[in-house]
Amino acid sequence: MGIGVSNWVLARAVSQCGHLGVVSGTSIDCVFTRRLQMGDPGGHMRRALAAFPIKDMAQRVLDRYFVPDGKKDEASFRAVPMQTIDSSAALTELTVIANFAEVYLAKEGHDGVIGVNFLEKIQLPTLPSLFGVMLAGIDYVLMGAGIPRAIPGILDRLSVGDSAEMKLDVEDASSHTEFVTRFDPKTFCGNDWKPLKRPEFLAIISSSTLAMSLAKKASGKVNGFIVEGACAGGHNAPPRGQLQLNERGEPVYGPRDEVDLVKIRELGLPFWLAGAYAEPEKLKEAMATGAVGVQVGTAFAFCEESGITPEIKHCILNKSKAGTAEIFTDPVASPTGFPFKVTQMEGTLSEQDVYAQRERLCDVGLLRHYYEKADGALGYRCPAEPIEDYTRKGGKVADTVGRKCICNGLLATIGLGQVRSDGSSEAPIITAGDDVTHIARFLKPGQDTYTAKDVIDYIMAPVPVAVG
């Protein structure tokens, strides 16, 4: 659901209803520090910092980013350095702490289960991020947007304090060159290190072939799968075969993109179905295929507890009630090259003039591509950065056409958009699944908002038995 939409508040609410609540781990360092700079309303970030086991690290983060009365509206957020293969110790500490804090708060005060969702394509912060959520006792790790073959083994090693490494996917790398990131729990923690629970690992997949490969060839045990269809929000897997676009310019999915659930079931591992399954009938249908349940995103994205700003929720809910809510599966918006579902709304990056007015820059850098420079060092380039910068780094002009800064746009969607030196603010980009057109069904009569519990009660309602 993007950055900070499925936040600790939402995940906690879902978990307290007896289900798996999942927090987003994407850009959580930026989210965490910007909450601190907003004055930390409610004191939640500071409460999580106080619970972090290594006190001097927590204090350093607090001293650097906390603004007691909150920054002025016209002031910019203090930037978090972009991740690199040799990130500073301070950035590594922040990454661990931010991930710890989100999970700590989601798990606070109840015995329910909590998961975290990471993108495999965002590789540089993965190791310290995993360690941070494990320090907080995470129950499940979910990962998609790539082939997370290395993750199960990494979880095994981190849980017992062994050093872990992760190979980076690097463009233009010579055959004899390998770039890896490393993280050593015992070096990081020193005398404070203790064995950690190894969370269950769920791979987010869109093909039975990938599921079978992960089940047999992953570095450790895969505990289950989220089987995601093309109508789910966020990034979608590209259609198989030659790309074809419909009359609106969206990728066309066909029979080859349908997942063979029989083969998934034959693996003997639990699986959940995702993508427009927030209906009692769809839950029943999923269970009939052998799934143990469904994953729900869009329905929760616009509930009271989610991180999306109230103004955006109100606008999209009104569009849903009026029958004018619309999704465009943009084949070029994301720097990843994956199709990306964009909710259409005035004043956001879904509008061409808003996109055209934004000065191209890359200062969050989550979706940068890694490449080998002429001197053998690791380089970083983003198709959404200034075109001259991208091409100077060996990128192709054609790859920059239509690319949007997903990082800054998604942060703006949750009210944490950067303020630029000229006084302008980043415009939001809202991602949701096809089901956004019908989210008004969760509203009770006379109400203009709904809760996570309302969604769960709706989905879990008994399905009427046909008579006749």
C-alpha positions in Angstrom: 0.0 0.0 0.0 3.0 2.3 -0.3 5.0 4.0 2.4 3.5 4.3 5.9 0.0 3.6 4.9 -0.1 0.3 6.8 1.4 1.9 9.8 1.7 0.6 13.4 -1.7 1.9 14.3 -3.4 0.0 11.5 -1.4 -3.2 12.0 -2.1 -3.2 15.7 -5.8 -2.7 15.1 -5.9 -5.7 12.7 -3.9 -7.8 15.0 -6.2 -7.1 17.9 -9.1 -8.4 15.9 -7.3 -11.7 15.7 -5.6 -11.5 12.3 -2.1 -10.8 11.0 -1.5 -7.1 11.0 1.3 -6.0 8.7 3.4 -2.8 8.9 5.2 -1.4 5.8 9.0 -1.3 6.2 9.5 0.8 3.1 11.3 4.1 3.8 10.6 3.6 7.5 13.7 5.6 8.4 12.3 8.7 6.6 8.9 8.1 8.2 10.3 7.7 11.7 12.5 10.8 11.5 9.8 13.0 10.0 7.4 12.0 12.7 10.0 13.1 15.2 10.4 16.4 13.4 6.7 16.9 13.5 7.0 17.0 17.3 6.1 13.3 17.8 2.4 13.8 18.6 1.4 11.4 21.3 5.0 10.7 22.2 4.8 7.3 20.4 8.2 7.5 18.7 9.9 8.5 21.9 8.2 5.7 23.8 9.6 3.2 21.2 13.1 4.8 21.5 13.0 4.4 25.2 12.3 0.7 24.7 15.2 0.2 22.3 17.8 -2.0 24.1 20.9 0.0 23.2 20.2 3.3 24.9 23.1 5.4 23.5 22.1 4.7 20.0 18.5 5.7 20.7 19.6 8.9 22.3 21.8 9.8 19.3 18.7 9.4 17.0 16.5 11.5 19.3 19.1 14.3 19.6 19.5 14.5 15.8 15.9 14.4 14.7 13.5 15.3 17.4 11.9 18.8 17.2 10.1 19.4 20.5 7.3 21.7 19.2 7.4 20.4 15.7 9.0 22.0 12.7 7.4 25.0 11.1 5.1 24.3 8.2 7.3 26.1 5.8 10.5 24.4 7.0 12.0 21.5 5.2 12.5 18.1 6.9 16.0 17.3 7.9 17.0 14.7 5.3 18.0 11.1 6.0 21.2 10.2 4.0 20.6 8.0 1.1 21.6 4.4 1.6 24.9 3.2 0.0 26.9 0.0 0.0 29.1 1.7 2.7 26.4 3.6 4.7 27.6 5.3 7.8 27.3 3.7 11.3 24.8 6.5 12.1 22.5 5.5 9.2 22.7 1.8 10.1 21.7 2.6 13.6 18.8 4.7 12.4 17.6 1.9 10.1 17.7 -0.6 12.9 15.9 1.7 15.3 13.2 2.9 12.9 12.3 -0.7 12.0 12.3 -1.7 15.7 10.1 1.2 16.6 7.4 0.5 14.1 7.1 -3.2 15.1 7.4 -2.4 18.8 4.5 0.0 18.7 2.4 -2.4 16.6 2.9 -5.2 19.1 2.6 -3.1 22.2 -0.1 -4.1 24.7 -1.5 -7.2 23.1 -0.6 -10.8 22.2 -1.6 -10.7 18.5 0.7 -11.4 15.6 2.5 -8.7 13.5 4.2 -8.9 10.2 6.4 -6.5 8.1 6.4 -6.1 4.4 9.6 -5.3 2.5 10.4 -4.9 -1.2 13.2 -7.2 -2.5 14.2 -4.5 -5.0 15.1 -2.1 -2.1 18.2 -4.1 -1.1 20.7 -1.7 0.6 18.7 -1.3 3.9 17.5 -4.9 4.0 19.9 -6.5 6.5 19.7 -3.8 9.2 16.0 -3.5 8.6 15.4 -7.2 9.2 17.6 -7.1 12.3 15.6 -4.1 13.6 12.2 -5.8 13.2 13.6 -9.0 14.8 14.8 -7.1 17.8 11.2 -6.1 18.3 9.9 -9.7 18.0 8.4 -9.6 14.6 6.3 -12.7 13.8 6.2 -12.7 10.0 8.4 -11.2 7.3 6.7 -10.7 3.9 8.7 -9.8 0.8 7.9 -9.4 -2.9 8.9 -7.2 -5.9 11.7 -9.5 -6.8 13.0 -12.9 -6.0 13.7 -13.1 -2.3 15.7 -16.3 -2.4 18.3 -15.2 0.1 16.0 -13.9 2.8 15.1 -17.2 4.6 18.8 -18.0 5.2 19.5 -14.4 6.3 16.7 -14.7 8.9 18.3 -17.9 10.1 21.7 -16.3 10.6 20.5 -13.1 12.2 18.5 -15.0 14.7 21.6 -16.8 16.1 23.8 -13.8 15.9 25.8 -14.8 12.8 27.0 -12.3 10.3 24.8 -12.1 7.2 25.4 -10.9 3.7 23.2 -10.1 0.7 24.3 -9.9 -2.9 23.1 -6.8 -4.8 21.5 -6.9 -8.2 23.8 -4.7 -10.2 23.3 -3.6 -13.8 26.3 -3.6 -16.1 28.4 -5.6 -13.6 31.3 -7.6 -15.1 31.0 -11.4 -14.6 33.8 -11.5 -12.1 32.4 -8.7 -9.9 30.1 -9.2 -7.0 28.7 -6.5 -4.7 27.4 -7.5 -1.3 26.1 -5.8 1.9 27.0 -7.2 5.3 25.6 -7.0 8.8 27.0 -8.5 12.0 24.5 -8.6 14.9 27.1 -9.1 17.5 29.3 -6.3 16.3 26.3 -4.0 16.2 25.0 -4.9 19.7 28.2 -5.7 21.5 27.5 -7.0 24.9 23.8 -6.3 24.4 23.3 -9.1 21.9 20.8 -11.9 22.7 19.4 -14.7 20.5 16.3 -13.7 18.6 13.2 -15.4 17.4 13.3 -16.4 13.7 10.1 -15.1 12.1 8.1 -17.0 9.6 8.9 -15.9 6.0 6.1 -15.4 3.4 7.2 -14.7 -0.2 4.9 -12.5 -2.3 4.6 -14.2 -5.7 2.6 -14.0 -8.9 3.5 -17.3 -10.5 3.6 -20.9 -9.5 7.0 -21.2 -11.2 8.5 -18.7 -8.7 6.8 -20.4 -5.8 8.2 -23.8 -6.7 11.7 -22.3 -7.2 11.6 -20.6 -3.8 10.3 -23.7 -2.1 13.2 -25.8 -3.5 16.1 -23.4 -3.9 15.8 -20.6 -1.2 18.6 -20.3 1.2 16.4 -21.4 4.1 12.8 -22.4 4.8 10.0 -20.5 3.1 7.0 -20.8 5.4 4.3 -19.8 2.9 3.2 -17.6 0.0 1.1 -14.5 -0.7 -0.3 -15.1 -4.2 -0.9 -11.6 -5.7 -3.0 -10.9 -8.7 -2.7 -8.0 -11.1 -5.6 -6.1 -9.6 -3.7 -5.6 -6.3 -2.4 -2.1 -5.5 1.2 -0.9 -5.6 3.7 -2.6 -7.9 2.4 -5.4 -10.1 4.4 -8.1 -11.8 4.8 -7.3 -15.6 2.6 -9.3 -17.9 4.3 -12.4 -19.3 5.3 -12.3 -23.0 5.5 -9.2 -25.2 4.1 -6.1 -23.5 0.7 -5.0 -24.9 -1.2 -2.0 -23.8 -5.0 -1.4 -23.9 -6.7 1.7 -25.3 -5.9 3.5 -22.0 -2.2 2.7 -22.2 -2.3 0.0 -19.4 -0.6 -3.4 -19.5 -2.8 -6.2 -20.7 -2.8 -9.3 -18.6 -4.0 -12.6 -20.0 -4.3 -16.4 -19.3 -0.5 -16.7 -19.0 -0.6 -14.4 -16.0 -3.1 -16.6 -14.1 -1.4 -18.4 -11.2 -1.7 -22.2 -11.2 -3.1 -22.7 -7.7 -3.1 -26.5 -8.0 0.7 -26.3 -8.3 0.9 -23.9 -5.4 -1.3 -26.2 -3.2 0.9 -29.2 -4.1 3.9 -27.5 -2.4 2.2 -28.2 0.9 2.8 -24.8 2.3 0.1 -22.3 3.5 -0.8 -19.6 1.0 -3.1 -16.5 0.9 -4.7 -14.9 -2.1 -4.4 -11.2 -2.7 -6.0 -8.7 -5.0 -9.7 -7.7 -4.6 -10.5 -10.4 -2.1 -12.2 -8.1 0.5 -15.6 -9.8 0.1 -17.2 -12.7 2.1 -17.7 -14.6 -1.1 -14.1 -14.1 -2.3 -12.9 -15.3 1.1 -15.0 -18.5 0.7 -13.8 -18.9 -2.9 -10.1 -18.5 -1.7 -10.6 -21.1 1.0 -12.1 -23.5 -1.5 -8.9 -23.4 -3.6 -6.9 -24.5 -0.5 -5.8 -21.0 0.6 -5.7 -20.4 4.4 -7.0 -16.9 3.9 -6.7 -13.7 2.0 -4.5 -10.6 2.1 -6.4 -7.3 2.1 -4.7 -4.0 1.2 -6.9 -1.4 -0.5 -9.9 -1.8 1.9 -7.6 -1.0 4.9 -5.7 1.8 3.1 -8.7 4.2 3.4 -9.8 3.2 6.9 -9.5 5.5 9.9 -6.3 3.8 11.2 -4.2 4.0 8.0 -1.5 6.6 7.4 -3.1 8.3 4.4 -4.1 11.9 5.2 -7.8 12.4 6.2 -8.2 14.8 3.3 -7.1 12.2 0.7 -9.3 9.5 2.3 -12.3 11.8 2.3 -11.8 12.7 -1.4 -11.4 9.1 -2.5 -14.3 7.8 -0.4 -16.5 10.5 -2.0 -15.4 9.4 -5.4 -16.2 5.8 -4.6 -19.7 6.8 -3.4 -20.2 8.8 -6.6 -18.9 6.0 -8.8 -16.0 8.2 -10.1 -13.1 6.5 -8.3 -10.5 5.4 -10.9 -7.3 3.5 -11.1 -4.7 3.7 -13.8 -2.1 0.9 -14.0 0.8 3.0 -15.2 3.4 1.0 -17.1 6.2 3.6 -16.8 5.6 5.6 -13.6 7.8 3.6 -11.3 11.5 3.8 -11.6 11.6 0.0 -11.0 10.1 -0.7 -14.5 7.2 -2.6 -12.8 3.6 -1.5 -13.6 2.4 0.7 -10.7 -1.3 1.3 -9.9 -2.1 5.0 -9.4 -5.3 6.3 -8.0 -6.6 9.3 -10.0 -7.1 12.5 -7.9 -6.8 16.2 -8.6 -3.7 17.8 -7.3 -1.6 14.6 -7.3 1.0 13.2 -9.6 -1.7 11.3 -11.4 -2.3 14.6 -13.3 0.1 15.3 -16.1 0.4 19.0 -15.4 1.2 18.3 -11.7 3.9 15.8 -12.8 5.3 18.3 -15.4 5.6 21.1 -12.9 7.7 19.1 -10.5 11.5 19.6 -10.7 13.1 16.2 -11.2 15.3 15.2 -8.3 16.2 12.2 -6.3 16.9 12.7 -2.6 15.2 9.7 -1.0 16.7 7.2 -3.4 14.9 3.9 -2.5 14.3 2.9 -6.1 17.7 3.8 -7.5 19.3 1.1 -9.7 22.7 -0.1 -8.8 25.4 -0.2 -11.6 29.1 -0.8 -11.9 31.0 2.3 -12.8 34.0 2.4 -15.1 36.4 2.3 -12.1 34.7 -0.8 -10.7 32.9 1.0 -7.9 29.2 0.8 -7.3 27.1 3.6 -8.7 23.5 4.6 -8.2 21.1 6.1 -10.7 17.3 6.6 -10.9 15.2 7.0 -14.0 13.2 9.7 -12.2 16.2 11.8 -11.3 17.4 14.8 -13.6 17.8 13.4 -17.1 21.3 14.8 -17.5 22.4 13.1 -14.3 20.9 9.8 -15.3 22.4 9.7 -18.8 25.8 10.9 -17.4 25.7 7.7 -15.3 25.1 5.5 -18.4 21.3 5.5 -18.3 19.2 5.7 -21.5 17.0 8.8 -22.1 14.1 6.4 -23.1 14.1 5.0 -19.6 13.3 8.4 -18.1 10.1 9.1 -20.0 7.1 9.3 -17.7 9.0 8.2 -14.6 7.7 9.6 -11.4 9.4 10.1 -8.0 7.4 7.4 -6.2 9.4 7.9 -3.0 8.6 11.6 -2.4 5.0 11.2 -3.7 4.2 8.3 -1.3 5.6 10.2 1.6 3.4 13.2 0.7 0.4 10.8 0.7 0.8 10.2 4.4 1.3 13.9 5.2 5.1 13.7 5.4 6.0 15.3 2.0 9.2 17.4 1.8 9.0 21.2 1.6 11.3 22.6 -1.0 13.5 25.7 -0.7 11.1 27.7 -2.9 8.3 26.9 -0.5 6.6 24.3 -2.6 5.6 20.9 -1.2 5.9 17.5 -2.9 2.6 16.4 -4.5 1.1 13.0 -3.4 0.9 9.9 -5.5 -1.7 7.5 -4.2 -1.5 3.8 -5.0 -4.4 1.4 -4.5 -5.9 -1.7 -6.1 -8.8 -2.0 -8.5 -11.1 -2.4 -5.4 -10.8 1.3 -4.6 -13.8 1.9 -6.8 -16.0 0.1 -4.3 -14.5 1.0 -0.9 -17.6 3.1 0.0 -19.4 -0.2 0.8 -17.6 -0.3 4.1 -19.3 2.9 5.3 -22.2 2.5 7.7 -25.3 4.6 7.1 -24.7 8.2 8.1 -20.9 7.7 8.5 -18.2 9.2 6.3 -15.3 7.1 7.7 -14.9 3.4 8.6 -12.5 1.4 10.8 -10.3 -1.6 10.3 -12.7 -3.6 12.4 -15.5 -2.6 10.0 -13.6 -4.1 7.1 -12.9 -7.3 9.0 -16.5 -7.7 10.1 -17.6 -7.2 6.5 -15.2 -9.8 5.1 -15.9 -12.3 7.8 -19.7 -12.1 7.6 -21.4 -15.4 6.8 -22.1 -16.0 3.1 -25.8 -16.6 2.4 -26.6 -20.1 1.3 -28.4 -20.3 -2.0 -31.9 -21.9 -1.8 -33.8 -23.4 -4.7 
